[in-house]
Amino acid sequence: MALSIGEAAPDFTLQTENEDRITLSSLRGKKVVLYFYPKDNTPGCTKESCDFRDHYATFQSQGTHVFGISKDGAKSHAKFKTKYNLPFPLLADANGNVCEAYDVINPKSLFGNTFLGITRSTFLIDETGVIRAIWRKVKVPGHVEQVLNEI
């Protein structure tokens, strides 16, 4: 079932690229941006992550934590984060449970093959843990500015 604005964000605990653990509910009192992306080191995902990087100081000045989430493992995330100097944690959802809870796993097609993959999506969660904005099927150009405008 798709999540809606005004609902409580599903809680989770995931491992970061350096094997720390982040629990969403421990961030109450801060705004949180979760951006789900298909795969480390792919062109669209790299562009999106670098856009969040380039605006990270603005997110921080607005009291907002940013987290990237994909099904890649912590080692892949560590390489991706280092390569592009990303200042925020990347969370490893290897089993896809969080992706499923946020309803971002959908059928995709590539070269005539159909498979389940992450649809690029972003969630803005307020200080009380409630979803305040949702962007699905994100187009990367201008997306980070949309998120900042919503905050």
Backbone bond lengths (Angstrom), bond angles and torsions (degrees), N, CA, C in turn:
res aa  C-N    CA-C-N  psi(-1)  N-CA   C-N-CA  omega(-1)  CA-C   N-CA-C  phi
1 M - - - 1.457 - - 1.528 108.45 -
2 A 1.306 116.91 131.77 1.461 121.98 -178.21 1.525 110.84 -69.62
3 L 1.300 115.59 141.93 1.462 121.41 176.20 1.527 109.54 -76.22
4 S 1.330 115.21 154.64 1.459 120.82 179.89 1.520 110.47 -126.75
5 I 1.319 114.85 156.84 1.464 120.94 173.93 1.524 107.69 -60.93
6 G 1.327 116.14 136.39 1.451 121.89 -179.10 1.523 113.79 97.58
7 E 1.325 116.83 -12.00 1.466 121.05 177.21 1.530 110.02 -85.38
8 A 1.333 115.29 156.50 1.461 120.26 172.48 1.526 108.67 -67.89
9 A 1.314 115.93 136.38 1.460 120.76 177.24 1.524 109.01 -71.29
10 P 1.332 118.12 132.96 1.462 119.45 177.29 1.538 110.77 -58.02
11 D 1.324 115.50 130.40 1.461 120.25 179.82 1.528 109.42 -76.87
12 F 1.305 115.78 155.28 1.465 120.94 178.08 1.519 109.25 -160.51
13 T 1.311 114.88 163.08 1.459 123.30 168.12 1.516 106.66 -128.56
14 L 1.332 116.87 122.90 1.459 121.98 179.18 1.523 110.06 -131.03
15 Q 1.317 114.36 157.79 1.457 122.12 179.13 1.533 109.60 -86.46
16 T 1.346 115.27 138.96 1.457 120.77 175.36 1.521 109.86 -84.98
17 E 1.319 114.73 178.49 1.461 121.03 179.31 1.533 112.21 -62.46
18 N 1.337 117.38 -25.43 1.471 119.31 178.92 1.527 111.49 -105.57
19 E 1.328 115.48 21.39 1.461 124.64 172.74 1.528 114.63 70.29
20 D 1.341 117.48 16.12 1.462 120.36 167.49 1.526 106.64 -75.61
21 R 1.321 116.10 167.46 1.463 120.00 177.26 1.524 109.29 -116.15
22 I 1.320 115.49 137.38 1.460 123.04 177.42 1.522 107.56 -117.65
23 T 1.333 115.95 127.64 1.464 121.72 174.65 1.527 107.27 -113.36
24 L 1.322 115.81 124.27 1.462 120.47 -175.56 1.524 111.59 -55.44
25 S 1.329 117.89 -46.07 1.470 120.35 -175.77 1.531 112.64 -64.09
26 S 1.321 118.14 -19.04 1.472 120.61 177.89 1.530 111.65 -74.56
27 L 1.333 116.77 -8.55 1.469 121.36 -178.37 1.530 112.27 -98.62
28 R 1.333 117.67 11.03 1.466 120.15 178.12 1.527 108.68 -55.52
29 G 1.316 115.34 143.05 1.458 120.47 -175.81 1.520 112.22 97.34
30 K 1.335 116.86 -10.01 1.467 122.62 177.08 1.524 108.53 -125.52
31 K 1.322 115.98 150.54 1.462 119.82 170.53 1.527 107.58 -77.92
32 V 1.330 115.99 149.63 1.463 121.47 -178.48 1.529 109.18 -133.94
33 V 1.322 115.59 134.39 1.456 122.16 170.50 1.523 107.09 -110.53
34 L 1.325 115.20 122.39 1.465 121.49 172.90 1.513 107.08 -109.15
35 Y 1.331 116.87 119.41 1.464 117.91 174.08 1.529 107.89 -115.41
36 F 1.324 113.84 122.98 1.455 121.73 179.49 1.523 107.60 -94.50
37 Y 1.320 116.22 131.88 1.461 120.57 -178.66 1.526 109.66 -136.10
38 P 1.340 117.75 153.01 1.466 120.34 -173.21 1.528 116.32 -65.94
39 K 1.345 119.02 -46.74 1.465 118.22 -170.85 1.528 111.55 -163.09
40 D 1.338 114.57 139.10 1.465 120.45 175.06 1.532 110.31 -59.03
41 N 1.332 115.09 147.41 1.464 123.41 171.78 1.523 114.80 62.04
42 T 1.328 117.64 25.95 1.456 120.02 171.33 1.532 106.68 -104.71
43 P 1.314 118.35 155.49 1.473 119.80 -171.19 1.532 115.22 -54.82
44 G 1.338 118.18 -51.75 1.465 120.38 -178.17 1.516 112.43 -65.45
45 C 1.321 116.01 -40.12 1.469 120.44 -178.64 1.522 111.00 -69.62
46 T 1.312 116.20 -36.14 1.466 120.29 177.01 1.524 109.66 -65.86
47 K 1.319 117.59 -45.41 1.465 121.64 179.72 1.529 110.48 -61.43
48 E 1.338 116.83 -46.10 1.461 120.27 -179.81 1.528 110.90 -62.01
49 S 1.321 116.98 -46.74 1.466 120.93 -179.35 1.521 111.22 -62.83
50 C 1.314 117.29 -40.50 1.468 120.64 178.67 1.529 111.14 -68.56
51 D 1.320 118.12 -32.99 1.468 120.56 175.03 1.529 110.20 -64.24
52 F 1.335 117.10 -43.88 1.471 119.37 175.84 1.525 110.01 -62.90
53 R 1.323 117.18 -40.03 1.475 121.13 176.94 1.526 110.80 -59.00
54 D 1.319 116.33 -47.53 1.460 120.90 -174.91 1.527 112.83 -66.83
55 H 1.328 117.57 -20.69 1.468 121.90 179.16 1.534 112.26 -110.09
56 Y 1.323 116.41 9.66 1.460 120.70 -173.16 1.526 112.56 -59.59
57 A 1.329 117.75 -39.51 1.471 120.25 -179.80 1.527 110.67 -60.58
58 T 1.322 117.32 -35.88 1.458 120.74 178.28 1.529 110.47 -67.80
59 F 1.336 116.55 -42.40 1.471 119.13 176.06 1.529 110.19 -59.75
60 Q 1.329 116.69 -44.89 1.462 120.19 -179.85 1.521 111.23 -61.73
61 S 1.333 117.04 -41.95 1.465 120.20 -178.53 1.532 111.60 -64.98
62 Q 1.333 116.34 -19.78 1.461 121.25 178.30 1.533 111.82 -100.62
63 G 1.342 115.91 14.96 1.456 120.62 176.31 1.519 113.78 65.84
64 T 1.321 116.84 34.72 1.462 121.92 -174.62 1.525 111.04 -117.83
65 H 1.341 115.57 128.18 1.465 121.88 173.75 1.518 108.76 -87.57
66 V 1.326 116.65 142.89 1.458 122.42 177.79 1.530 108.21 -119.34
67 F 1.340 115.74 134.84 1.453 121.78 176.77 1.521 109.25 -136.50
68 G 1.322 116.61 131.99 1.454 121.87 170.61 1.513 108.77 -95.15
69 I 1.328 117.28 138.71 1.468 121.69 -179.21 1.524 109.20 -131.15
70 S 1.332 115.35 130.36 1.464 121.44 170.48 1.519 108.01 -146.95
71 K 1.317 115.86 179.09 1.459 120.49 -179.90 1.525 111.61 -86.98
72 D 1.330 117.80 0.86 1.457 120.59 176.05 1.523 109.46 -65.70
73 G 1.318 116.54 154.49 1.458 122.04 179.50 1.518 112.80 -80.99
74 A 1.327 115.58 172.56 1.464 121.88 -177.45 1.532 111.56 -60.62
75 K 1.321 118.56 -38.89 1.476 120.59 -178.90 1.529 111.15 -65.70
76 S 1.330 116.47 -42.21 1.461 120.27 177.13 1.526 109.99 -62.77
77 H 1.338 115.94 -44.20 1.465 120.64 178.50 1.535 110.97 -60.61
78 A 1.324 117.53 -41.45 1.468 121.10 -178.66 1.529 110.41 -61.19
79 K 1.322 116.65 -43.96 1.473 120.23 179.35 1.532 110.73 -65.22
80 F 1.325 116.46 -44.26 1.467 122.57 -179.58 1.531 109.82 -62.22
81 K 1.320 116.66 -46.31 1.466 121.80 -178.97 1.527 110.82 -62.31
82 T 1.320 116.64 -44.41 1.468 120.81 -179.73 1.530 110.93 -66.94
83 K 1.309 116.79 -45.64 1.467 121.80 -177.49 1.526 112.02 -57.37
84 Y 1.347 116.78 -38.72 1.461 120.63 -175.47 1.528 113.00 -110.00
85 N 1.327 116.78 10.48 1.468 122.04 176.07 1.532 111.53 52.25
86 L 1.326 115.59 50.91 1.463 120.64 -179.47 1.526 109.11 -80.37
87 P 1.332 119.10 127.25 1.464 122.03 -173.65 1.533 115.05 -88.30
88 F 1.322 117.84 -0.47 1.465 121.93 -176.25 1.527 108.87 -119.30
89 P 1.341 117.17 159.77 1.462 120.43 -179.11 1.529 112.91 -69.87
90 L 1.324 114.06 145.54 1.458 122.26 169.71 1.526 106.43 -108.96
91 L 1.314 116.42 130.52 1.463 121.87 -174.25 1.525 110.60 -105.66
92 A 1.332 115.01 133.28 1.464 122.09 -177.21 1.530 110.13 -93.77
93 D 1.315 116.14 114.87 1.467 122.52 177.37 1.528 108.19 -111.99
94 A 1.330 115.54 61.07 1.464 121.63 -171.75 1.524 113.03 -56.10
95 N 1.325 118.65 -37.61 1.462 120.01 -178.71 1.536 112.18 -87.73
96 G 1.322 117.75 -7.17 1.465 121.90 175.24 1.520 115.45 78.28
97 N 1.331 118.04 8.79 1.472 119.66 -177.49 1.524 112.76 -63.36
98 V 1.329 117.08 -41.25 1.466 119.99 179.96 1.530 109.62 -70.58
99 C 1.321 116.61 -40.42 1.467 120.11 176.25 1.530 110.61 -58.11
100 E 1.320 116.44 -40.89 1.465 119.85 178.27 1.527 110.91 -67.92
101 A 1.340 117.35 -41.26 1.469 120.53 -179.81 1.526 111.44 -61.34
102 Y 1.343 116.21 -32.91 1.463 120.90 179.65 1.529 111.74 -94.28
103 D 1.324 116.33 5.43 1.462 123.02 175.35 1.531 112.73 55.63
104 V 1.339 115.42 48.27 1.466 119.25 178.79 1.534 112.06 -111.21
105 I 1.347 117.29 2.67 1.465 121.06 175.59 1.525 107.35 -92.56
106 N 1.319 115.89 120.01 1.461 120.94 -175.75 1.520 110.11 -142.63
107 P 1.350 117.39 158.90 1.463 120.06 175.52 1.528 110.28 -63.47
108 K 1.326 114.77 135.97 1.462 121.38 176.44 1.518 108.17 -130.20
109 S 1.305 115.61 164.20 1.452 120.37 -179.44 1.522 109.15 -133.36
110 L 1.334 116.14 135.01 1.460 121.31 177.90 1.521 107.95 -145.80
111 F 1.313 116.73 122.00 1.457 122.78 -180.00 1.529 112.07 53.36
112 G 1.332 116.06 38.94 1.449 121.15 177.29 1.521 114.91 83.26
113 N 1.315 117.11 -4.12 1.469 121.22 178.08 1.522 109.40 -98.96
114 T 1.331 116.02 135.89 1.457 121.25 177.54 1.526 108.56 -103.90
115 F 1.317 116.47 137.72 1.459 122.24 -179.22 1.512 108.57 -153.20
116 L 1.326 116.74 166.64 1.462 121.20 175.74 1.518 108.92 -92.24
117 G 1.318 116.38 131.54 1.455 121.03 179.54 1.513 111.01 -149.35
118 I 1.310 115.07 172.58 1.459 121.28 -179.64 1.525 109.78 -78.73
119 T 1.321 115.69 127.69 1.459 121.60 171.39 1.522 106.89 -89.27
120 R 1.318 116.56 124.35 1.470 121.84 -178.00 1.531 109.09 -53.53
121 S 1.339 115.78 119.17 1.463 122.17 -174.87 1.517 110.05 -146.83
122 T 1.337 116.33 151.07 1.463 121.52 179.41 1.520 109.27 -134.47
123 F 1.328 115.00 141.78 1.465 122.61 179.29 1.515 109.10 -126.74
124 L 1.330 116.34 132.30 1.460 122.74 172.81 1.520 106.93 -104.21
125 I 1.329 115.67 122.10 1.461 122.33 -177.30 1.522 108.14 -115.90
126 D 1.327 116.53 132.26 1.469 119.70 -177.00 1.528 111.69 -82.21
127 E 1.317 115.15 -177.37 1.464 122.52 -174.85 1.526 112.87 -65.12
128 T 1.331 117.93 -18.28 1.468 120.74 -179.37 1.528 112.21 -99.47
129 G 1.331 117.09 2.78 1.460 120.57 178.78 1.517 114.36 88.95
130 V 1.340 116.63 16.35 1.471 121.98 -179.29 1.529 109.52 -101.14
131 I 1.328 115.92 138.59 1.471 121.24 177.91 1.524 108.65 -71.26
132 R 1.324 116.59 124.14 1.471 121.90 -179.34 1.522 113.13 -106.64
133 A 1.342 117.77 -21.00 1.469 120.63 177.50 1.527 108.32 -156.61
134 I 1.328 114.98 147.48 1.467 122.16 178.50 1.520 108.04 -135.19
135 W 1.313 115.70 132.57 1.463 122.16 172.51 1.525 106.72 -121.20
136 R 1.320 116.82 121.18 1.467 121.68 177.70 1.532 108.68 -114.93
137 K 1.320 115.44 155.17 1.469 121.61 -177.93 1.528 109.52 50.88
138 V 1.314 115.09 51.28 1.460 122.96 -175.70 1.527 111.07 -62.28
139 K 1.312 114.64 134.59 1.465 122.35 167.54 1.524 105.38 -98.68
140 V 1.319 117.32 126.20 1.461 121.58 -170.15 1.535 114.27 -62.11
141 P 1.342 120.18 -48.21 1.467 118.16 -176.62 1.531 112.57 -58.92
142 G 1.322 116.57 122.29 1.460 122.14 177.36 1.519 114.86 83.73
143 H 1.329 118.00 -3.69 1.461 119.93 -175.09 1.528 111.92 -66.50
144 V 1.310 118.05 -46.04 1.466 119.78 -177.81 1.535 110.32 -60.33
145 E 1.305 117.19 -37.29 1.472 120.40 177.30 1.528 110.57 -63.71
146 Q 1.352 117.67 -38.45 1.463 120.94 175.97 1.520 111.09 -59.61
147 V 1.331 116.02 -43.58 1.467 120.79 -179.54 1.524 109.43 -63.74
148 L 1.323 116.50 -46.40 1.470 120.05 -179.90 1.526 111.33 -61.51
149 N 1.319 117.36 -39.88 1.464 120.92 178.45 1.529 111.30 -62.45
150 E 1.321 116.67 -35.58 1.468 121.11 -179.74 1.528 111.12 -70.81
151 I 1.322 116.56 -34.63 1.472 120.45 178.97 1.516 109.39 -66.30
